Amino acid sequence: MPHNRSWQREIIFGRTLSCVCGECVRACRPSALSPVAKGQELFEIAIIGGGPSAACVVAAMAYRIAPEIPINVTVFEPGPNLWRGRVFQPDGDEVLANVPMEDMSAVAWDPEHGVRWFHENGLGDLAADTTVPRRHQVGRYLEDTAEQAIAAMRAAGSNVEIRTSTVTSLEMDEGKFWTHGDDWKAGSFDQVVLCLGATPSYDHYKLSSSAGYIADAYPLREALIDVPEQASVGIVGSGLTAIDVVMGLRARGHRGPITLGSRNGHLPSVRQRPARHKLQHLTVRRIEEVTAANGGLSFDDVVELAKAELVAVGTSIAKIAADFSCTTPAVTRLRNDLVRAMEDRDPGWPVLRDGMVACGQDAWYLLSDADKMRVRAWHQTLMRHCCPMPPANAALLLNMFHSGQLAITGGVRSILPRSTGGFDIDAERPAVVDVVISASTPAKHEIPPAARPLVASMESQGLVAAHPFGGVRVDRITSRLVSRRGVADSKLHALGDLTNGAYLFTFGMPVLAARADCIAMDIAATMGLFPKRS
């Protein structure tokens, strides 16, 4: 694995610390041949996609590049929710974020940025570490962050254009890039950053043509508007999106029975209080040290680092191990998780969650394919604990389970439309429902349908290479796209869902903000600028 790098980044508690070593600063000194030398045309950057990851990229460029040299930036986003994406679009107050605002800064160099924005905008009561904001409020924060960044760039002499166009192909010609749509062409661009969103929904059971099937749960206020109050509802999935759907139905006064159905029948755990522990072992630095010392990184190496972290914080390794083998029914487990969240101060899982944010992407990247498969075997348990639900949602769910309105089943084998209307759910606990709502993701990551023509055009030119675990290959440090020849291209970067496969997970504001900052600094280095120190 190559170790040539421009800087080392480390995320601690969802915080990003970017540092530039002397060797790399010398390598980044401007030269007479710099592409941004005086008198030349402005550097042209295209950002394809305009969701939360793009908001982070724009903010990073405004901080890292625009104060040093004017640039032209074009953002391509055809959707209606610029900067918010699907997750943070306008929706009801019942749709909550799953993490406190202190862990949702969109700028890596300022971890208090999001909390400060909430206080400045009269939302300080939702900025505490024990409270989660409404998701549409986070969307407002992302919009404001991007708009302020654009205003700062324009004030410094840069140009920023937003185009509501779908990019269907990317062409490279004489070292420059041209974007294409159905009947247009734009360019040329020196740099392209792909910030493509995730697949909005996944139709596991081929129900898209069936009456009563709702393919996309978001926004809930629109998706659920025609669901009859007394209808029996089946929700495909039992993760965080499925819980959003249950909360949406509850908020609308739904009275009919609701069944959560998934392959595993598991619910996310319940978020515990932050650990406030400075990571010592589950860090990028330690991952790299172990890799260098052993000539590679194994699954067992990562487990030993996790054990060392748990020992350092004084928690029980046996207690964590018991969670991996737990077979307690979902509702009982939810009840226990809620008690743990409210009363148990054991820092075990919060520390592991922080560690996963800090170095999970890097650890996954460095594992062999065989060890990646071992991680995949525990993927559901990892995601259950590392992507927990807010305690407020857990308490409401528990009440609905106890009332008998809500049920959950695993082992879903099929969902078939009935000739007389409604659907048969074949599962451990079979059910007949009137309405089915999709709230799940594919078992293996797939490139979103809307992005496939663009990615296919790049594959045909050898600009990108598919990753065996999904998405496309990228360089671990810089997020540069890796070509068919195995070369990391300094002019092409990717962030977010398209990199799912190269990384174990690609979501979460700390991860997006850190990667966006690395991309901006890599582009700055390519332009011959000094990356700004944090």
Buried (B, 14 or more C-beta within 10 A) or exposed (E): EEEEBBBBBBBBBBBBBBEBEEEBBEEBEBEEEBEBEEEEEBBBBBBBBBBBBBBBBBBBBBBBBBBBBBBBBBBBBBBEBBBBBBBBBBBBEBBBBBBBBBBBBBBBBBBBBBBBBBBEEEBEEBBEBEBBBBBBBBBBBBBBBBBBBBEBBBEBEBBBEBBEBBBBBBBBEEEEBBBBBEEEEBBBBBBBBBBBBBBBBBBBBEBEEBEBBBBBBBBBBEBBEEBEEEBBBBBBBBBBBBBBBBBBBBBBEBEBBBBBBBBBBBBBBBBBBBBEBEBBBBBBBBBBEBBEEEEBBBBEBBEEBBBBBBEBBEBEEEEBEEBEEEEEEBBEBBBBBBEBBEEBEBBBBBBBBBBBBBBBBBBBBBBEEEBBEBBBEEEBBBBBBBBBBBBBBBBBBBEBBEEEBBBBBBBBEEBEBEEEEBBBBBBEBBBEBBBBBBBBBEEEBBBBEBBEBBBEBBBEEEBBBBBEBBBBBBBBBBBBBBBBEEEBBBBBBBBBBBBBBBBBBBBBBBBBBBBBBBBBBBBBBBBBBBBBEB
